[in-house]
Amino acid sequence: QAAAGKNWTRDQIPAPVELIAWRRAVPSPRYRVYISAGIHGDEPAGPLAALQLLRENHWPADAALWLCPCLNPSGFPLNRRENSGGIDLNRDYRHLQSAEVRAHVQWLQQQPDFDLVLCLHEDWESHGFYLYELNPGHRPSLAEGIIRAVAPVCPVDPSPVIEDRPAQNGIIRPVFNVMDRPQWPESLYLAGQNKTRLSYTFEAPSDFPMATRVAALVTAARTALQAL
């Protein structure tokens, strides 16, 4: 309903559960942006942020958009990280054990490369908002601007180590070789397979109120889109 009448096209991705993607075309786009949420069913702020972005409908005029608002539709109503079969979908993009990820990858392969990827998440152990930046193309970073924009609406995690990785002011920049990783999250698949050269995973702190978490993710996404 939020997408109705706003130039979005609905894709039904064949899978055992209802997996929906949305595409928004513009004439002669300068940028192609992909946004996903809800791959972990116990992180509801991501799908709610995607819903708010759809309702607000403030998109760059020169950006074509792809949006997957809930990649784990069987785990989401169960409030569980994994899908209903017990698979963590965000670790399945190398071995493709789940029907959802196989269907999603097949759909992604039919889409063009993206200039920017945004993955909306939550972290139950974080002390504030933080993000991962994958930038194999060495493009100008958007990370510091995103952190500055989010800080007034949600505290930023100041920890020097987050998720066992060095962090600085809420920014993690992993050094990775995709083939060294036994399991691939969605963002690593997209960056490692050259579907994008710039990817951000946003992590809102799950212990904070829902409104704060959603505001953090919406602000981060808005800022990244505007920075293009």
LOMAR-537765 format. One line per 4 residues: number of its first residue (from 1); their letters; for each residue x, y, z of N, C-alpha, C, O, CB. Coordinates in pm, whole numbers, plus 50000, padded with zeros to 5 digits. Atoms other than C-alpha are relative to their C-alpha. Glycine has a CB too. Example, Ala and Ser with C-alpha at 12.3 -4.5 7.8 and 13.67 -1.06 7.14 Angstrom:
<atoms>
1	AS	50089,49881,50000,51230,49550,50780,50090,50120,50000,50194,50118,50066,49901,50003,50125; 49918,49881,49994,51367,49894,50714,49923,50109,50073,49974,50220,50090,50041,50046,49858
</atoms>
This chain:
<atoms>
1	QAAA	50083,49879,50000,50000,50000,50000,50087,50126,50000,50054,50224,49933,49906,50000,50123; 49913,49882,49993,50284,50243,50082,50066,50029,49866,50099,50144,49837,50107,49980,50107; 49936,49981,50130,50434,50188,49735,49900,50035,49890,49940,50078,49782,50075,49875,49962; 50100,49983,50104,50106,50223,49547,50000,50143,49945,50003,50240,50021,49861,49965,50053
5	GKNW	50009,49870,50066,50094,50506,49294,50126,50083,50007,50122,50204,49984,49890,50076,50059; 49875,49925,49984,50458,50602,49349,50109,49949,49906,50228,49959,49936,50049,49991,50144; 49907,50040,50105,50620,50456,49037,50084,49879,50037,50195,49862,49985,50090,50114,49966; 49930,50123,49966,50724,50127,49199,49940,49882,49924,49819,49877,49901,49995,49974,50152
9	TRDQ	50042,50125,50062,50707,49791,49022,50028,49886,50098,50137,49877,50153,50072,49976,49865; 49990,50109,49903,50648,49483,49237,50049,49873,49932,49994,49831,49830,49865,49975,50068; 49951,50130,50046,50851,49165,49179,49967,49894,50104,49996,49911,50222,50153,50005,49973; 50020,50117,49915,50738,48834,49324,50116,49905,49972,50124,49846,49865,49861,49931,49974
13	IPAP	49885,50087,50017,51061,48637,49376,49957,49858,50034,49912,49834,50146,50121,50046,50089; 50047,50137,49973,50983,48264,49344,50075,49938,50117,50197,49923,50113,50016,49913,49875; 49942,50062,49881,51044,48103,49683,49886,49932,50076,49769,49962,50050,50075,50105,50092; 50108,50065,49925,50853,47879,49927,49917,50096,50083,49802,50067,50115,50058,49895,50090
17	VELI	50073,49898,49927,50754,48191,50119,49992,50125,49914,50067,50139,49817,50066,50031,50138; 50021,49880,50082,50636,48526,49985,50118,50095,50014,50136,50159,50118,49867,50071,50039; 49882,49914,50001,50952,48716,49894,49976,50108,49896,49962,50079,49777,50130,49918,49969; 50042,49888,50085,50882,49060,49750,50117,50097,49983,50190,50127,50078,49877,50072,50061
21	AWRR	49905,49892,50029,51110,49313,49582,49927,50109,49924,49827,50085,49856,50124,49947,49919; 50059,49884,50068,51030,49658,49450,50108,50068,49916,50223,50078,49958,49938,50100,50103; 49909,49928,50089,51190,49844,49160,49937,50135,49963,49818,50144,49933,50032,49916,49872; 50048,49866,50038,51163,50216,49087,50091,50054,49892,50206,50088,49918,49996,50096,50124
25	AVPS	49921,49953,50114,51281,50325,48744,49988,50151,49985,49884,50210,50017,49956,49928,49872; 50003,49859,50037,51372,50679,48641,50068,50012,49864,50151,49929,49829,50072,50090,50108; 49935,49982,50130,51470,50812,48297,50149,50032,50018,50185,50120,50097,49931,50111,49920; 49855,49974,50002,51848,50801,48241,50057,50015,50140,50109,50122,50174,50031,50127,49919
29	PRYR	49952,49985,49862,51946,50729,48602,50152,50022,50007,50228,49960,49932,49963,49877,50083; 49857,49982,49974,52281,50857,48724,50050,49895,50098,50167,49857,50094,50028,50141,50056; 49961,50093,49896,52282,50611,49014,49899,49887,50010,49780,49903,49982,50014,50072,50135; 50085,50116,49971,52147,50267,49094,50024,49959,50144,50138,49931,50184,50029,49881,49901
33	VYIS	49989,50023,49856,52076,50201,49461,49914,49881,50039,49798,49871,49999,49959,50127,50080; 50070,50116,49948,51978,49876,49631,49991,50011,50152,50090,50041,50218,50071,49868,49958; 50023,49995,49855,51826,49868,49982,49933,49870,50042,49839,49824,49977,49912,50125,50040; 50064,50121,49949,51744,49558,50185,49981,50011,50150,50050,50088,50218,50082,49874,49965
37	AGIH	50029,50002,49857,51601,49489,50529,49939,49865,50035,49896,49790,49948,49905,50117,50040; 50076,50113,49950,51460,49211,50744,50058,49864,49971,49983,49766,49971,49867,50006,49947; 49942,50132,50025,51705,48933,50664,50013,49920,50130,50016,49797,50128,50137,50013,49932; 50009,50063,49868,51715,48862,51039,49863,50032,50057,49828,50149,50076,50116,50049,50096
41	GDEP	50139,49978,49962,51361,48812,51163,49981,50062,50136,49871,50107,50168,49928,49873,49997; 50012,49937,49868,51436,48942,51514,50055,50142,49999,50088,50196,50105,50073,49917,50105; 49952,49862,50013,51547,49283,51381,49893,50082,49927,49910,50116,49810,50137,50006,49923; 50115,49939,50067,51215,49457,51309,50020,50145,49957,49944,50194,49873,49882,49993,50089
45	AGPL	49983,49859,50036,51351,49811,51285,50031,50018,49852,49994,50119,49793,50110,50064,50084; 49966,49988,50141,51484,49744,50934,49878,50004,49910,49864,50099,49832,50087,49887,49959; 50122,49992,50081,51150,49657,50771,49915,50122,50031,49853,50179,49940,49918,49876,50019; 50078,49880,49966,50982,49941,50963,50063,50125,49941,49993,50218,49900,49988,50014,50152
49	AALQ	49932,49887,50064,51247,50183,50836,49974,50001,49850,49951,50106,49791,50153,49995,50027; 50031,50008,50142,51192,50057,50481,49858,50048,49973,49834,50120,49876,50017,49855,49948; 50138,49954,50014,50819,50113,50527,49991,50152,50012,49920,50216,49934,49911,49934,50107; 50004,49854,49985,50878,50469,50649,50058,50069,49877,50004,50170,49832,50076,50043,50126
53	LLRE	49941,49941,50120,51105,50544,50353,49902,49994,49882,49894,50089,49804,50130,49929,49964; 50101,50010,50106,50834,50418,50117,49889,50103,50020,49845,50167,49925,49942,49859,49995; 50108,49905,49973,50570,50631,50289,50043,50144,49974,49967,50223,49919,49952,49986,50144; 49952,49864,50020,50785,50944,50284,50021,50031,49852,49992,50142,49807,50130,50022,50077
57	NHWP	49986,49987,50145,50870,50890,49916,50091,50116,49959,50067,50183,49859,49864,50019,49936; 49903,49896,50034,51164,51132,49919,50126,49934,49945,50221,49907,50019,50033,50089,50125; 49889,50069,50064,51401,50973,49671,50072,50095,49905,50008,50184,49849,49952,49874,49923; 49931,49917,50099,51672,51135,49458,49938,49982,49862,49909,49870,49820,50150,49966,49997
61	ADAA	50067,50005,50129,51524,51222,49122,50079,49924,49895,50022,49873,49799,49973,50139,49950; 49915,50062,50102,51820,51075,48933,50050,49862,50042,50146,49811,49985,50118,50089,49970; 49957,50130,49951,51847,50744,49123,49892,49895,49972,49777,49910,50013,50032,50006,50151; 50086,50118,50010,51691,50414,49015,50019,49918,50127,50129,49911,50182,50034,49914,49871
65	LWLC	49999,50064,49868,51602,50207,49320,49949,49856,49993,49860,49823,49916,49916,50080,50098; 50045,50138,49978,51567,49842,49419,49986,49983,50150,50077,50018,50225,50101,49894,49937; 50028,50010,49857,51414,49760,49757,49943,49862,50034,49841,49820,49980,49902,50111,50045; 50051,50125,49944,51374,49428,49939,49969,50026,50147,50061,50026,50229,50104,49881,49982
69	PCLN	50031,49952,49865,51187,49525,50257,50000,49893,50109,50008,49926,50227,49868,50064,49998; 49998,50105,49897,51180,49184,50430,50048,49870,49936,49969,49797,49877,49858,49981,50064; 49940,50116,50065,51417,48910,50314,49981,49871,50078,50018,49764,50030,50147,50025,49979; 50024,50121,49920,51317,48668,50591,49853,49996,50043,49823,50009,50162,50094,49997,50125
73	PSGF	50143,49993,49965,50936,48654,50573,49951,49884,50086,49844,49895,50146,49919,50005,49876; 50044,50108,49910,50918,48320,50757,50053,50020,50141,49987,49979,50237,50045,49863,49946; 49946,49974,49867,51143,48428,51047,49944,50124,50066,49939,50132,50189,50148,50012,49992; 50047,49872,49947,50997,48776,51086,49880,49984,50094,49883,50038,50205,49964,50093,49886
77	PLNR	50114,50013,49907,50657,48675,51233,50032,49913,50121,49958,49917,50220,49881,49942,49927; 49958,50082,49887,50839,48428,51462,50096,50073,50093,50132,50021,50199,50064,49872,49951; 49903,49922,49922,51073,48701,51593,50128,49920,50026,50180,49916,50137,49938,50045,50134; 49877,50079,49986,51373,48477,51526,50098,50041,49892,50060,50079,49782,49970,49850,49991
81	RENS	49894,49960,50093,51704,48549,51359,49996,49917,49872,50007,49971,49762,50137,49986,50068; 49995,50090,50113,51689,48245,51132,49863,49991,49931,49763,50043,49982,50046,49862,50045; 50128,50026,50064,51422,48144,50883,49930,49886,50073,49983,49833,50171,50019,49965,49850; 50076,50103,49931,51159,47889,50980,50070,49864,49998,50036,49777,50078,49862,49987,49938
85	GGID	49923,50124,50005,51402,47611,50883,50128,50004,50081,50206,49909,50077,50033,49967,49860; 49883,49991,49913,51670,47732,51124,50127,50046,49932,50235,50029,49989,50023,49869,50062; 49881,49953,50074,51908,47881,50862,50013,50151,50016,49917,50225,49997,49991,49962,49849; 49970,49857,49997,52072,48219,50917,50022,50044,49855,50127,50018,49797,50126,50032,50090
89	LNRD	49994,49963,50142,52002,48366,50573,50117,50092,49971,50172,50091,49861,49870,50068,49958; 49891,49906,50024,52267,48633,50619,50138,49936,50016,50239,50006,50027,49987,50119,50095; 49873,50073,50007,52537,48364,50631,49996,49898,49887,50081,49809,49880,50030,49929,50135; 50028,50106,50096,52408,48168,50333,50029,50039,49856,49992,49965,49764,49857,49958,50011
93	YRHL	49984,49953,50137,52518,48368,50028,50121,49940,49928,50148,49972,49813,50013,50149,49999; 49896,50076,50068,52817,48143,49957,49950,49860,49962,49971,49815,49850,50124,49989,50088; 50037,50139,50023,52665,47796,49991,49855,49981,49956,49818,49874,49908,50023,49921,50124; 50136,49999,50056,52300,47881,49906,49920,49878,50044,49863,49806,49962,50006,50005,49847
97	QSAE	50074,50114,49947,52141,47623,50134,49850,50025,50006,49771,49932,49999,50051,49965,50136; 50142,49968,49981,51810,47807,50173,49935,50038,49868,49998,50098,49780,49984,50115,50101; 50074,49964,50120,51544,47845,49908,49986,50151,49985,49986,50204,49874,49862,49936,50002; 50013,49854,50006,51506,48213,50001,50123,50065,49939,50112,50152,49852,49976,50058,50139
101	VRAH	49877,49938,50051,51870,48299,49934,50026,49957,49855,50071,50038,49775,50120,49963,50089; 49984,50041,50140,51883,48090,49616,49912,50085,49909,49955,50129,49803,49966,49850,49983; 50091,49919,50080,51580,48278,49486,50045,50146,49994,50039,50210,49890,49857,49992,50055; 49954,49861,49995,51717,48613,49598,50122,50021,49910,50128,50119,49836,50033,50041,50143
105	VQWL	49880,49987,50084,52055,48554,49431,49963,49993,49852,50017,50068,49771,50102,49889,50034; 50042,50008,50140,51885,48449,49109,49937,50132,49955,49963,50177,49843,49900,49884,49981; 50059,49870,50033,51682,48771,49116,50108,50107,49988,50106,50188,49895,49897,50041,50106; 49892,49900,50004,51993,48980,49195,50080,49990,49871,50120,50091,49814,50093,49985,50120
109	QQQP	49920,50019,50122,52177,48830,48900,49930,50054,49876,49994,50079,49774,50031,49854,49980; 50076,49944,50112,51901,48959,48673,49997,50153,50003,49949,50216,49910,49858,49946,50001; 50002,49855,49985,51947,49317,48799,50136,50057,49956,50235,49984,49952,49968,50040,50147; 49871,49939,50034,52217,49564,48690,50087,50017,50124,50041,49995,50236,49979,50136,49932
113	DFDL	49913,49969,49887,52516,49650,48906,49949,50126,50070,49884,50211,50010,50147,50020,49953; 50048,49889,49918,52449,49896,49187,50116,50093,50036,50227,50047,50063,49931,49948,50128; 49899,49903,49955,52639,50216,49267,50008,50006,50151,50112,50044,50206,49968,50138,49945; 50004,49994,49854,52535,50191,49632,49907,49893,50052,49798,49873,49998,49955,50140,50048
117	VLCL	50082,50100,49932,52403,49914,49857,49985,50041,50146,50083,50077,50211,50063,49857,49987; 50030,49970,49860,52235,49979,50194,49926,49882,50060,49819,49845,50012,49916,50132,50013; 50063,50112,49930,52153,49690,50429,49963,50046,50141,50049,50093,50215,50094,49874,50005; 50052,49947,49875,51938,49777,50731,49989,49888,50103,49918,49790,50082,49863,50068,49979
121	HEDW	49991,50104,49899,52007,49577,51048,49984,50059,50140,49974,50180,50158,50135,49925,49989; 49989,49965,49858,51999,49580,51428,50105,49910,50063,50139,49804,50010,49863,49985,50073; 49905,50081,49922,52252,49453,51683,49954,50001,50145,49940,50107,50206,50147,50056,49986; 50048,50012,49863,52136,49323,52019,50109,50024,50104,50079,50033,50223,49939,49863,50021
125	ESHG	49890,49983,49905,52480,49373,52176,50068,50136,49991,50160,50164,50067,50101,49892,49979; 49929,49874,50022,52575,49719,52054,49960,50104,50105,49855,50095,50168,49973,50053,49859; 50023,49889,49906,52599,50033,52267,49948,50124,49928,49934,50230,49989,50129,50034,50077; 50047,49888,50081,52472,50257,51988,50005,49961,49853,50037,49848,49819,50085,50128,50027
129	FYLY	49999,50023,50144,52447,50291,51612,50143,49983,49951,50235,50049,50000,49932,50116,49925; 49871,50009,50070,52737,50177,51396,49975,49947,49860,49864,49906,49827,50100,49908,50077; 50014,50047,50137,52802,50079,51037,50125,49929,49954,50235,49950,50005,49969,50117,49907; 49891,50062,50075,53016,49859,50816,50009,50068,49864,49907,50093,49800,49978,49847,49986
133	ELNP	49978,49950,50136,53167,50005,50501,50085,49899,49923,50196,49866,49965,50068,50141,50002; 49923,50079,50097,53275,49777,50216,50019,50088,49877,49922,50126,49812,49928,49863,49964; 49970,49903,50106,53448,49993,49957,50114,49949,49913,50219,50013,49904,50037,50137,50062; 49891,50053,50082,53650,49774,49722,50034,50087,49880,50142,50075,49823,49963,49863,49951
137	GHRP	49972,49909,50111,53620,50041,49452,50074,50125,50042,50105,50210,49957,49873,50038,49934; 49929,49883,49947,53795,50297,49678,49930,50130,49959,49994,50227,49917,50146,50001,49951; 50078,49881,50031,53516,50545,49618,49997,50094,50120,50024,50051,50232,49858,49962,49956; 50009,49909,49885,53471,50856,49832,49906,49945,50106,49794,49906,50076,49953,50138,49955
141	SLAE	50078,50059,49891,53345,50739,50169,49885,50091,50041,49899,50213,50047,50091,49971,50120; 50116,49929,49946,53002,50839,50293,49987,49980,50150,49898,50038,50213,49873,49954,49930; 50020,50049,49864,53058,50689,50638,49998,50112,50103,49908,50117,50187,50109,49901,50035; 49994,49895,49898,53159,50997,50839,49878,50089,49995,49826,50129,50100,50126,50084,49982
145	GIIR	50120,49918,50012,52870,51201,50704,49876,49931,50054,49790,49994,50114,49977,50039,49857; 50113,50076,49947,52625,50925,50788,50002,50002,50153,49899,50024,50217,50003,49855,49948; 49988,50000,49854,52756,50903,51145,49961,50136,50058,49890,50143,50158,50144,49963,50043; 50035,49865,49950,52729,51282,51191,49850,50023,49995,49795,50085,50085,50073,50108,49917
149	AVAP	50143,49978,50013,52370,51278,51069,49920,49916,50100,49818,49962,50151,49954,49968,49858; 50073,50089,49911,52263,50985,51287,50016,50041,50146,49924,50023,50226,50047,49857,49981; 49969,49973,49859,52427,51106,51611,49892,50081,50074,49864,50050,50190,50131,50073,50009; 50103,49926,49926,52153,51362,51698,49872,49920,50028,49797,49956,50118,49964,50124,49924
153	VCPV	50124,50077,49979,51877,51099,51672,50024,49868,50072,49930,49808,50124,49933,49974,49867; 49969,50126,49933,52059,50795,51815,50147,50001,50038,50231,50034,49954,49968,49876,49909; 49858,50004,49962,52383,50758,52015,50079,49906,49908,50028,49804,49862,50015,49955,50147; 49909,50081,50082,52678,50620,51817,50087,49916,50093,50134,49966,50196,50088,50091,49908
157	DPSP	49918,50089,49918,52869,50322,51957,50146,50047,49995,50207,50047,49887,49988,49852,49950; 49862,49947,50000,53210,50461,52066,50106,49891,50017,50225,49923,50024,50015,50103,50110; 49907,50107,49965,53371,50120,52125,50113,49990,49897,50087,50001,49777,49926,49866,50011; 49888,50017,50095,53720,50072,51972,49997,49866,49930,50061,49849,49826,50131,50016,50073
161	VIED	50018,50130,50063,53626,49711,51894,49852,49965,50004,49790,49965,50110,50087,49889,50071; 50141,50039,50011,53281,49608,51770,49994,49872,49919,50052,49863,49811,49914,50114,49933; 50010,50129,50069,53196,49252,51673,50138,49945,49964,50159,49890,49856,49913,50014,49874; 49863,50050,50015,53565,49164,51716,50076,50066,49886,50174,50010,49836,49998,49852,49978
165	RPAQ	49932,49927,50107,53665,49420,51453,50035,50140,50048,49958,50200,50124,49913,50007,49872; 49965,49863,49964,53849,49751,51496,49894,50098,49949,49847,50087,49835,50139,50037,49945; 50100,49900,50037,53607,50043,51493,50049,50137,50042,50126,50150,50137,49862,49968,50065; 49965,49862,49967,53648,50420,51497,49875,50085,49982,49825,50101,49871,50118,50052,49912
169	NGII	50119,49914,50001,53356,50647,51588,49883,49932,49930,49813,49993,49850,50030,50133,49931; 50114,50070,50054,53105,50381,51495,50016,49949,49858,49917,49908,49796,49884,50087,50006; 49975,50042,50138,53267,50291,51161,50095,49881,50000,50203,49886,50057,50060,50117,49916; 49916,50118,50019,53404,49946,51077,50028,49988,49850,49936,49989,49768,49932,49869,50056
173	RPVF	49960,50017,50140,53600,49905,50754,50077,49868,49990,50200,49867,49998,50088,50122,49950; 49932,50130,50003,53674,49533,50722,50092,49988,49878,50058,50032,49768,49897,49887,50000; 49914,50040,50110,53968,49421,50512,49968,49854,49972,49980,49769,50060,50154,50022,50034; 50050,50134,50024,53845,49111,50338,50045,49948,49865,50062,50023,49769,49848,49998,50009
177	NVMD	49992,50075,50124,53917,48854,50074,49881,49906,50001,49871,49817,50086,50138,49921,49987; 50127,50070,49995,53582,48709,49988,50018,49848,50004,49939,49779,50067,49914,50039,49882; 49982,50145,50004,53720,48361,49922,50056,49945,50130,50054,49824,50152,50093,49963,49886; 49953,50045,49869,53872,48349,50271,49887,49983,50101,49907,49925,50208,50101,50098,50055
181	RPQW	50112,50005,49907,53531,48376,50430,49916,49874,49974,49866,49856,49863,49913,50127,49987; 50078,50122,50023,53354,48041,50482,49851,50025,49982,49782,49946,49919,50021,49905,50114; 50141,49965,50014,53015,48211,50507,49991,50143,49951,50067,50230,49994,49924,49983,50135; 50014,49866,50057,52898,48513,50312,49867,50062,50042,49762,50004,50019,50009,49994,49846
185	PESL	50123,49922,49985,52645,48770,50431,49962,50065,49867,50040,50065,49772,50017,50109,50110; 50049,49936,50123,52440,48952,50171,50095,50108,49950,50126,50112,49831,49862,50060,50024; 49915,49888,50042,52665,49259,50168,50133,49951,49942,50182,50008,49845,50026,50093,50117; 49874,50054,50051,52981,49050,50117,49981,49935,49864,50066,49948,49776,50059,49899,50098
189	YLAG	50032,50056,50132,52819,48861,49831,49994,50111,49896,50055,50101,49789,49867,49923,50004; 50018,49893,50098,52723,49186,49660,50131,50069,49967,50157,50099,49851,49900,50103,50052; 49871,49936,50025,53066,49346,49704,50099,49903,49936,50172,49940,49843,50058,50056,50132; 49904,50097,50052,53264,49029,49637,49972,49955,49859,50064,49920,49786,50003,49882,50089
193	QNKT	50037,50041,50135,53073,48944,49321,49989,50120,49905,49937,50108,49794,49868,49924,50003; 49994,49880,50082,53116,49298,49188,49862,50052,49957,49850,50120,49855,50083,49973,49879; 50130,49938,50025,52745,49379,49199,49999,50144,50049,49916,50224,50006,49888,49920,50068; 49985,49862,49954,52851,49692,49386,50143,50023,50040,50215,49929,50072,49904,50031,50118
197	RLSY	49867,49963,49954,53170,49878,49470,49993,50087,50124,50095,50139,50170,50076,50072,49890; 50016,49922,49877,53026,50059,49772,49877,49950,50074,49765,49956,50023,49989,50153,49969; 50109,50061,49923,52817,49897,50045,50008,50045,50145,50116,50056,50203,50007,49847,49992; 50009,49965,49858,52697,50003,50390,49898,49910,50067,49787,49892,50018,49962,50150,50018
201	TFEA	50091,50072,49913,52544,49784,50657,49980,50084,50124,50075,50111,50197,50053,49858,50034; 50034,49916,49886,52367,49993,50920,49950,49913,50114,49866,49826,50093,49895,50106,49963; 50038,50078,49882,52330,49850,51272,49944,50093,50107,50017,50171,50167,50122,49920,50056; 50064,49924,49893,52079,50010,51508,50004,49920,50130,49999,49797,50126,49853,50036,49962
205	PSDF	49989,50073,49872,52104,49924,51881,49865,49949,50049,49774,50028,50077,50062,50091,50107; 50130,50061,49971,51825,49681,51969,49947,50031,50140,49827,50021,50163,50008,49852,49983; 50046,49968,49865,51814,49781,52337,49935,50138,50009,49877,50172,50112,50115,49992,50098; 50059,49867,50000,51699,50131,52241,49854,49992,49956,49814,49892,49897,50080,50095,49908
209	PMAT	50140,50003,50042,51333,50224,52183,49986,49982,49849,50072,50025,49772,49929,50129,50044; 50021,50027,50142,51189,50116,51850,50005,50128,49917,50065,50131,49809,49867,49930,49980; 50002,49875,50076,51130,50475,51740,50141,50052,49976,50169,50107,49869,49917,50106,50073; 49862,49955,50016,51497,50556,51798,50073,49915,49897,50146,49968,49814,50074,49994,50135
213	RVAA	49934,50090,50096,51615,50251,51605,49955,50030,49857,50038,50037,49766,49970,49854,50035; 50051,49971,50133,51389,50326,51311,50053,50136,49951,50092,50149,49835,49846,49999,49999; 49949,49868,50039,51493,50693,51311,50146,49994,49959,50187,50061,49865,49982,50100,50116; 49858,50013,50034,51860,50593,51307,50016,49941,49860,50095,49992,49780,50072,49912,50103
217	LVTA	49987,50064,50132,51815,50364,51005,49948,50089,49889,50008,50098,49782,49927,49866,49999; 50056,49911,50101,51595,50608,50816,50095,50116,49974,50119,50152,49859,49862,50053,50043; 49907,49888,50015,51837,50896,50881,50126,49955,49925,50174,50027,49837,50038,50058,50138; 49881,50050,50067,52135,50684,50772,49974,49980,49851,50056,50017,49767,50045,49869,50064
221	ARTA	50031,50024,50141,51963,50580,50449,49979,50131,49927,50032,50149,49817,49876,49913,49987; 50021,49869,50062,51844,50934,50372,50132,50070,49972,50153,50124,49863,49912,50088,50091; 49873,49930,50013,52193,51072,50430,50084,49940,49887,50143,50012,49807,50077,49996,50132; 49922,50066,50105,52359,50814,50206,49944,50035,49862,50021,50063,49770,49999,49847,50020
225	LQAL	50062,49966,50129,52109,50881,49925,50028,50144,49961,50058,50173,49845,49849,49976,50006; 49973,49859,50030,52154,51256,49953,50146,50023,49964,50178,50110,49882,49962,50087,50120; 49857,49981,50025,52532,51220,49953,50042,49958,49859,50147,50000,49810,50080,49923,50102; 49968,50036,50139,52525,51060,49609,50008,50123,49910,50034,50110,49790,49896,49904,49946
</atoms>
